[in-house]
């Protein structure tokens, strides 16, 4: 229960949601054209921006 309270108290939820997309985008950039990985990373950036806390 306290974990839920910490997650929703503004402790970087947007960053936590965005992190997997950013990591996946970086990995994909190694094996695919940069536009593919950059698009995946862009999803993470949008998630980080849209989630205000």
N, C-alpha and C positions, 0 to 999 in steps of 0.2 A: 504494500500500500504506500509506503514512503517513497518507493521508487517512482511510482506514478506521480506523486506530488512533486518530486524533484524534476521529472521530465517536463511537466506542464507549468513549472514556476518560472520559465524563461531561461533555462540553462542550456541554450544552444540547440533547441529542437530542430530549427531550420538547418543548421549546420550538420546535425546528425543525419537528417534525411538526405541532404545533398552529398555527403561524403562518399557513399557507395557509387554514385553516378560519376563523381570526379575521379575516383580511383579506377573505375572501369574504363572511363574515357582515356585515361593515361595509359592503361595497359593496351587498349585497342589501338592507340596511336603507334604502338611498336610494331604491330602485325598488319595493320590496314592503313589506307590513306588517312592523312591527318584530319580531313573533313569529317570522317566517320567518328573518330574519337573526340574531336572538338564538339560535334553535335551532342554526343552523350554527356560530355562535361557541361555543355550548355544547359542541359536539363537540370543538372545539379545546381548550377548558378541560379536558374529560375526558381527552383524549389527553395533555395536559401533566401532569395529575395521575397518570394510570396509569403513564406511563413515568417511572421514578424517577430517570433520569440525563439 
